[in-house]
Amino acid sequence: MDFLEADWENIVMVNYAVPVNVLLPYLPNGCELDLFQGEAYVSLVGFMFKNTKLFKIPIPILGTFEEINLRFYVQRKEGGIIKRGVVFINETIPYRAVAWVANKLYKEHYTAIPTKNNIYINATQKKIEYLWQINNIWNSIYIESSTDKDEMQTNSFEEFIFEHYYGYTKIDNLKTEEYNINHPRWKVNKIKGYKVNCDFDKMYGNAFAFLKNVNPSSVFLAEGSAVSVKWKRTRIKIETE
């Protein structure tokens, strides 16, 4: 059964290589870091969340909003199968009621602060900006891209960033929850320029403060699609010695 259905549109991924030890405190039990060519990454993500439904019931007014999140990449090995997933450091949305429900049901790390967007799309170009306010200061991600739609290449960095179909939540040092995220393989637009203005320290803590002074490894834009999240969650508990 699908708990959540929504359209995710114009998904911006700003990707940073980070030292492994930065992520280890956030790593859920039973998972290991998923690396690309030996490097660990976090992504600062912005996208439009639209036409939200909970258990097939449309959510009026509160069903369309911007989401900004910081996530990293993990994998879990189970019976010879490798499940590739994401872990969220924080997910930011504008509505407290939605954040409360998500935290209660998902046990995730949602916060509610003011957000807004500036989106301009014509036949040949896109200009996408997501903004969020913290301590009365607006932070932002801005990109310009072509509207040309390209397939992600197999074994590419784009494929690594976008092709994770599980979510993992660290409940405590022993327990982890696993859930399934469904969407088709997205097409991507060619980036022409970008600007990031994010106070990583205030948003995500001192461990990520250094990101304000480094350039991202890459910036991607995916067109997005309808997305569903399964209600069923698998509780993983691995006893440590």
Residue pairs with C-beta under 8 A, 6 or more apart in sequence:
1 55
1 230
1 231
1 232
2 55
2 56
2 182
2 228
2 229
2 230
2 231
3 54
3 55
3 105
3 229
3 230
3 231
4 52
4 53
4 54
4 228
4 229
5 51
5 52
5 53
5 56
5 226
5 227
5 228
5 229
6 49
6 50
6 51
6 52
6 53
6 63
6 226
6 227
7 48
7 49
7 50
7 51
7 224
7 225
7 226
7 227
8 47
8 48
8 49
8 50
8 183
8 224
8 225
8 227
9 47
9 48
9 50
9 223
9 224
10 47
10 48
10 119
10 126
10 128
10 221
10 222
10 223
10 224
11 45
11 46
11 47
11 186
11 221
11 222
11 223
11 224
12 45
12 46
12 47
12 128
12 130
12 141
12 143
12 219
12 220
12 221
13 43
13 44
13 45
13 161
13 162
13 218
13 219
13 220
13 221
13 222
14 43
14 44
14 45
14 141
14 194
14 196
14 216
14 219
15 41
15 42
15 43
15 157
15 161
15 216
15 217
15 218
15 219
15 220
16 41
16 42
16 43
16 44
16 211
16 214
16 216
16 217
17 39
17 40
17 41
17 217
18 40
18 41
18 42
18 72
18 208
18 211
19 40
20 33
20 40
22 40
22 207
22 208
23 33
23 40
23 42
23 72
25 207
26 72
26 87
26 89
26 170
27 33
27 74
27 87
27 170
28 74
28 87
28 168
28 169
28 170
28 171
28 176
28 236
29 170
29 173
29 174
29 175
29 176
29 236
29 237
29 238
29 240
30 76
30 176
30 236
30 238
31 74
31 75
31 76
31 85
31 87
31 168
31 176
32 74
32 75
32 76
32 77
33 40
33 72
33 73
33 74
33 75
34 73
34 74
34 75
34 84
34 85
34 160
34 164
35 73
36 73
36 157
36 160
40 72
40 73
41 72
41 73
41 161
41 217
42 70
42 71
42 72
42 89
42 208
42 211
43 70
43 71
43 72
43 161
44 68
44 69
44 70
44 141
44 196
44 198
44 211
44 216
45 67
45 68
45 69
45 70
45 71
46 66
46 67
46 68
46 128
46 130
46 141
47 66
47 67
47 130
47 224
48 64
48 65
48 66
48 67
48 117
48 119
48 224
49 63
49 64
49 65
49 66
49 67
49 93
50 63
50 64
51 58
51 63
51 64
52 58
52 59
52 62
52 63
52 64
53 59
53 63
55 231
59 98
62 95
62 97
62 98
65 93
65 94
65 95
65 98
65 115
66 93
66 94
66 115
66 116
66 117
66 130
66 131
66 132
67 91
67 92
67 93
67 115
68 91
68 92
68 115
68 130
68 132
68 141
69 88
69 89
69 90
69 91
69 92
70 88
70 89
70 90
70 203
70 204
70 208
71 86
71 87
71 88
71 89
72 86
72 87
72 89
73 84
73 85
73 86
73 87
73 160
73 161
73 164
74 84
74 85
74 86
74 87
74 168
75 82
75 83
75 84
75 85
76 82
76 83
76 85
76 166
76 168
76 178
76 236
77 83
83 165
83 166
83 178
84 163
84 164
84 165
84 166
85 164
85 165
85 166
85 167
85 168
85 178
86 164
86 166
86 167
86 168
87 167
87 168
87 169
87 170
88 108
88 109
88 167
88 169
89 109
89 204
89 208
90 109
90 110
90 111
90 203
90 204
91 102
91 108
91 109
91 110
91 111
92 110
92 111
92 112
92 113
92 115
92 132
92 203
93 99
93 102
93 110
93 111
93 112
93 115
94 112
94 113
94 114
94 115
95 112
96 112
98 110
98 112
99 110
99 111
99 112
102 108
102 110
103 109
103 110
106 169
106 179
107 169
107 171
107 177
108 169
113 132
113 133
113 134
114 132
114 133
115 130
115 131
115 132
115 133
116 131
117 128
117 129
117 130
117 131
118 127
118 128
118 129
118 131
119 126
119 127
119 128
119 129
120 126
120 127
121 127
121 147
122 147
123 147
124 146
124 147
125 144
125 145
125 146
125 147
125 192
126 143
126 144
126 145
126 146
126 147
126 189
126 221
127 142
127 143
127 144
128 142
128 143
128 144
128 145
128 221
129 140
129 141
129 142
129 143
130 140
130 141
131 138
131 139
131 140
132 138
132 139
132 140
133 139
134 199
134 202
134 203
135 199
135 202
137 199
138 197
139 197
139 198
139 199
139 203
140 195
140 196
140 197
140 198
141 194
141 195
141 196
141 197
141 198
142 194
142 195
142 196
143 191
143 193
143 194
143 195
143 219
143 221
144 191
144 192
144 193
144 194
145 189
145 190
145 191
145 192
145 221
146 189
146 190
146 192
147 189
148 189
148 190
149 187
149 188
149 189
149 223
150 187
150 188
150 189
150 190
151 185
151 187
152 158
152 159
152 162
152 163
152 185
152 186
152 187
152 188
153 159
157 217
157 218
158 188
158 220
161 218
161 220
162 185
162 186
162 188
162 220
162 222
163 185
164 181
165 180
165 181
165 182
165 183
166 178
166 179
166 180
166 181
167 178
167 179
167 180
167 181
167 229
168 176
168 177
168 178
169 176
169 177
169 179
170 176
171 177
171 235
173 240
174 237
174 238
174 239
174 240
175 235
175 236
175 237
176 235
176 236
176 237
176 238
177 233
177 234
177 235
177 236
178 233
178 234
178 236
179 229
179 230
179 232
179 233
179 234
180 229
180 230
180 232
181 227
181 228
181 229
181 230
182 227
182 228
182 229
182 230
183 225
183 226
183 227
183 228
184 225
186 222
186 223
186 224
186 225
187 222
187 223
188 220
188 221
188 222
188 223
189 221
189 222
189 223
191 219
191 220
191 221
194 219
196 216
198 211
198 212
199 212
200 208
200 209
200 210
200 211
200 212
201 208
201 209
201 212
